[in-house]
Amino acid sequence: MKKLVLALTAYSAIASLQLAFLSPVHANTDSKSDDKQVTSNEFRYDQPFVAAESLLPKTSGELPNESAVEQSTDGVAPHQNSHSKANKHQQHLNVNKSSNDIVVSSINEFWIYESWVALEQDIDYDGYHSTFSIEFDADTIFTRAPVYAVLYLGKDGVYDAIHVSSEFYIYSEDSTDTFTIESSLVSGYPPGEYDILLELYDADTEMLVAFTDAYDDSALAYLPLESENYEYVVDDTVVIVEEHGGTWSLLPLCLLGGIVFVRRISTRSRS
């Protein structure tokens, strides 16, 4: 009887090992990078924006040949990359900000008249986009003023700075001097509804002079976005390992061997 128990135990162990080899192994596809990475481009006058090496201070005087000044002063240094920004503005990046923390130092000297948002690139067609652009028209009481913008993305009134723009001029209440920032979310943004905050800074004084957010402009609220690493659909990978010996697999052989062994033990016990 002891031999029968030992035989059954050995058979159970072999069968369990065989089933373990046959069990499917699923690849883990849930892991996503938490590092927030964003790339941005800037556009103006329907072409990539080229940052100027230096900008003249704001002025209230009348500008000669206004249209020529608009084109020339925004493109003084054609050798510069459109991503170039003065290092003095980089303190804004990687900063978390709440709507309650915003304090505007300018009183009716600058304002953002209107902004438009376009959603792009939805590779997996799930309704969430990994690229968006914001075009805005900033105005001022001055004839010409150098400014720069800080773009934030967030939820529930808490925002992360994702881009600091180059310095550029705005001209009084000119409606043709709009500025566009196009941003691609590379990683760190799971599918969700995000809000935009846009701040405008006076390049002369480094003071925050105007802003617009989801509370002021509904176009900046509840944008369906996700980063590129969530755009691709990855199916679970199933790996099945099977052992074959001739035309018989290990499990049937063990089963037959166990039956024969049990019958032999039973026969000997009766005799």
C-alpha positions as CSV (number, residue, x, y, z in Angstrom):
1,M,0.0,0.0,0.0
2,K,2.9,2.3,0.7
3,K,4.2,1.7,-2.7
4,L,0.8,2.6,-4.2
5,V,0.8,6.0,-2.3
6,L,4.4,6.8,-3.4
7,A,3.5,6.0,-7.0
8,L,0.5,8.2,-6.9
9,T,2.5,11.0,-5.3
10,A,5.2,10.8,-8.0
11,Y,2.6,10.7,-10.7
12,S,0.9,13.9,-9.3
13,A,4.2,15.7,-9.2
14,I,5.0,14.8,-12.8
15,A,1.6,15.8,-14.0
16,S,1.8,19.2,-12.2
17,L,5.2,19.9,-13.8
18,Q,3.7,19.1,-17.2
19,L,0.8,21.5,-16.6
20,A,3.1,24.2,-15.5
21,F,5.0,24.0,-18.8
22,L,1.7,24.1,-20.7
23,S,0.3,27.1,-18.9
24,P,0.3,30.3,-21.0
25,V,2.7,33.1,-20.0
26,H,1.3,36.6,-20.5
27,A,3.6,39.5,-21.3
28,N,3.1,42.5,-19.0
29,T,2.0,45.4,-21.1
30,D,0.6,47.6,-18.3
31,S,3.9,49.3,-17.4
32,K,4.1,52.8,-18.8
33,S,6.8,55.4,-18.2
34,D,5.9,58.0,-15.6
35,D,8.5,60.4,-16.9
36,K,6.7,63.3,-18.5
37,Q,8.3,64.2,-21.8
38,V,7.0,66.8,-24.3
39,T,8.4,68.2,-27.6
40,S,7.2,71.5,-29.0
41,N,7.5,73.6,-32.1
42,E,6.6,77.3,-32.6
43,F,5.0,79.0,-35.6
44,R,4.1,82.5,-36.7
45,Y,2.8,84.0,-39.9
46,D,2.1,80.5,-41.2
47,Q,5.8,79.4,-41.0
48,P,8.2,78.0,-38.3
49,F,9.1,80.8,-35.9
50,V,12.8,81.9,-35.8
51,A,13.8,83.5,-32.5
52,A,15.6,86.8,-32.6
53,E,19.0,87.2,-30.9
54,S,17.8,90.3,-29.1
55,L,14.6,92.3,-28.9
56,L,14.1,96.0,-28.5
57,P,12.3,97.3,-25.4
58,K,8.5,97.9,-25.7
59,T,7.5,101.2,-27.2
60,S,4.5,103.4,-27.3
61,G,5.7,105.4,-30.3
62,E,4.5,105.0,-33.8
63,L,6.5,102.4,-35.8
64,P,7.6,103.2,-39.4
65,N,6.4,100.6,-41.9
66,E,4.6,98.5,-39.3
67,S,4.2,95.4,-41.6
68,A,7.9,95.3,-42.4
69,V,8.9,95.6,-38.7
70,E,6.6,92.7,-37.9
71,Q,8.4,90.4,-40.3
72,S,11.9,91.5,-39.7
73,T,12.2,91.8,-35.9
74,D,10.7,88.3,-35.4
75,G,13.4,86.8,-37.6
76,V,16.6,88.7,-36.9
77,A,18.7,85.5,-36.5
78,P,17.8,83.0,-39.3
79,H,20.7,80.7,-38.1
80,Q,19.0,80.1,-34.8
81,N,16.8,77.0,-34.2
82,S,13.1,77.6,-33.7
83,H,13.3,75.8,-30.3
84,S,15.9,78.3,-29.0
85,K,14.9,80.1,-25.9
86,A,16.8,82.4,-23.5
87,N,18.2,80.5,-20.6
88,K,16.8,83.1,-18.2
89,H,13.3,81.8,-18.9
90,Q,14.0,78.1,-18.1
91,Q,13.1,78.4,-14.5
92,H,9.5,78.0,-15.5
93,L,9.9,74.5,-16.8
94,N,9.1,71.5,-14.6
95,V,7.1,73.8,-12.3
96,N,3.7,72.7,-10.8
97,K,1.2,75.5,-10.5
98,S,-2.3,75.9,-9.1
99,S,-4.8,78.3,-10.5
100,N,-4.9,80.0,-7.1
101,D,-1.1,80.8,-7.4
102,I,-1.5,83.0,-10.4
103,V,-0.9,86.7,-9.7
104,V,-0.8,89.1,-12.6
105,S,1.4,92.2,-12.1
106,S,0.1,94.2,-15.1
107,I,-3.1,96.1,-14.9
108,N,-4.8,96.3,-18.3
109,E,-1.5,96.7,-20.1
110,F,-1.6,93.2,-21.7
111,W,-4.3,90.6,-22.3
112,I,-4.9,87.5,-24.3
113,Y,-7.7,88.4,-26.7
114,E,-8.5,84.9,-28.0
115,S,-7.0,81.4,-28.3
116,W,-7.7,78.4,-30.5
117,V,-6.8,74.7,-29.9
118,A,-6.4,72.0,-32.5
119,L,-6.1,68.3,-31.7
120,E,-4.0,66.1,-33.9
121,Q,-2.5,62.5,-34.1
122,D,-4.8,59.8,-32.8
123,I,-2.9,56.7,-34.0
124,D,-5.1,54.1,-32.3
125,Y,-8.4,55.9,-33.0
126,D,-9.5,55.8,-29.4
127,G,-10.5,59.5,-29.3
128,Y,-7.4,60.6,-27.3
129,H,-4.7,62.7,-29.1
130,S,-1.0,62.8,-28.5
131,T,-0.4,66.1,-30.4
132,F,-2.2,69.4,-30.0
133,S,-1.5,73.1,-30.9
134,I,-2.6,76.3,-29.3
135,E,-2.8,79.5,-31.3
136,F,-3.3,82.7,-29.3
137,D,-3.7,86.4,-30.0
138,A,-2.1,88.6,-27.3
139,D,-2.6,92.3,-27.3
140,T,-1.1,95.3,-25.4
141,I,-1.6,99.0,-24.9
142,F,1.9,99.5,-26.3
143,T,2.7,99.8,-30.0
144,R,5.2,97.1,-29.7
145,A,6.2,94.9,-26.8
146,P,8.5,91.8,-26.4
147,V,6.9,88.9,-24.6
148,Y,7.2,85.2,-24.1
149,A,4.7,82.5,-23.2
150,V,4.6,79.5,-20.8
151,L,2.4,76.6,-21.7
152,Y,1.0,74.4,-19.0
153,L,-1.0,71.1,-19.0
154,G,-2.9,69.7,-16.1
155,K,-6.1,68.6,-14.4
156,D,-8.4,69.9,-11.6
157,G,-6.7,73.3,-11.5
158,V,-3.1,71.9,-11.0
159,Y,-0.8,72.4,-14.0
160,D,2.7,71.3,-15.2
161,A,4.8,73.6,-17.3
162,I,5.6,71.8,-20.6
163,H,7.0,74.6,-22.8
164,V,8.6,78.0,-22.5
165,S,8.4,79.9,-25.8
166,S,11.0,82.1,-27.5
167,E,10.6,85.8,-27.0
168,F,8.5,87.5,-29.7
169,Y,6.8,90.8,-30.3
170,I,3.1,91.6,-30.0
171,Y,1.8,94.8,-31.7
172,S,-0.9,96.7,-30.0
173,E,-4.3,95.1,-30.9
174,D,-3.1,93.7,-34.2
175,S,-5.1,90.5,-35.0
176,T,-2.5,89.2,-37.4
177,D,0.3,88.7,-34.8
178,T,-0.9,85.4,-33.4
179,F,1.6,82.9,-32.1
180,T,1.3,79.1,-32.2
181,I,2.8,76.4,-30.0
182,E,2.5,72.8,-31.2
183,S,3.2,70.2,-28.6
184,S,3.6,66.4,-28.9
185,L,3.2,64.4,-25.6
186,V,5.9,61.8,-25.8
187,S,5.4,60.0,-22.4
188,G,3.9,60.3,-19.0
189,Y,0.4,61.3,-19.9
190,P,-2.2,58.5,-19.6
191,P,-5.5,58.9,-21.5
192,G,-7.6,61.5,-19.8
193,E,-9.2,65.0,-20.0
194,Y,-6.6,67.7,-19.6
195,D,-6.8,71.5,-19.3
196,I,-4.5,74.1,-20.7
197,L,-3.1,77.1,-18.9
198,L,-1.2,79.8,-20.9
199,E,0.8,82.6,-19.3
200,L,2.2,85.7,-21.0
201,Y,5.3,87.3,-19.6
202,D,6.8,90.8,-20.3
203,A,10.3,90.0,-21.6
204,D,11.6,93.4,-20.4
205,T,10.5,92.9,-16.7
206,E,10.1,89.1,-16.5
207,M,6.7,89.8,-14.9
208,L,3.5,87.8,-15.5
209,V,1.2,90.2,-17.4
210,A,-1.6,88.0,-18.7
211,F,-3.0,84.5,-18.7
212,T,-5.8,82.4,-19.9
213,D,-7.0,79.0,-18.7
214,A,-9.9,76.5,-18.7
215,Y,-12.0,78.8,-16.4
216,D,-11.7,81.8,-18.8
217,D,-11.9,79.9,-22.1
218,S,-13.9,76.7,-22.6
219,A,-11.7,75.8,-25.6
220,L,-8.9,75.1,-23.1
221,A,-10.9,72.6,-21.0
222,Y,-11.4,68.9,-21.1
223,L,-9.1,68.1,-24.0
224,P,-8.9,64.3,-24.7
225,L,-5.1,63.7,-24.7
226,E,-2.6,60.9,-24.1
227,S,1.1,60.5,-24.6
228,E,2.5,58.6,-27.6
229,N,3.4,55.6,-25.5
230,Y,-0.3,55.1,-24.9
231,E,-1.2,55.5,-28.5
232,Y,0.0,52.1,-29.6
233,V,-2.2,49.0,-29.1
234,V,-0.1,46.1,-27.8
235,D,-1.8,42.7,-27.6
236,D,-1.0,40.3,-24.7
237,T,1.7,37.9,-25.9
238,V,1.0,34.3,-25.1
239,V,3.9,31.8,-24.9
240,I,3.1,28.1,-24.9
241,V,5.8,25.5,-24.3
242,E,5.1,22.0,-25.3
243,E,7.2,18.8,-24.9
244,H,7.0,16.2,-27.6
245,G,8.6,12.7,-27.7
246,G,7.8,11.0,-30.9
247,T,4.1,10.9,-31.3
248,W,3.4,10.8,-27.6
249,S,3.6,13.8,-25.2
250,L,4.8,13.5,-21.7
251,L,1.4,13.8,-20.0
252,P,-0.3,10.8,-21.8
253,L,2.8,8.6,-21.2
254,C,2.8,9.4,-17.5
255,L,-1.0,8.7,-17.3
256,L,-0.6,5.3,-19.0
257,G,2.4,4.4,-16.9
258,G,0.5,5.3,-13.7
259,I,-2.5,3.1,-14.7
260,V,-0.2,0.1,-15.5
261,F,1.7,0.6,-12.3
262,V,-1.4,0.8,-10.2
263,R,-2.9,-2.4,-11.8
264,R,0.3,-4.3,-11.2
265,I,0.3,-3.3,-7.5
266,S,-3.3,-4.3,-7.2
267,T,-2.7,-7.7,-8.8
268,R,0.2,-8.5,-6.5
269,S,-1.9,-7.5,-3.5
270,R,-4.6,-10.0,-4.4
271,S,-2.2,-12.9,-5.0
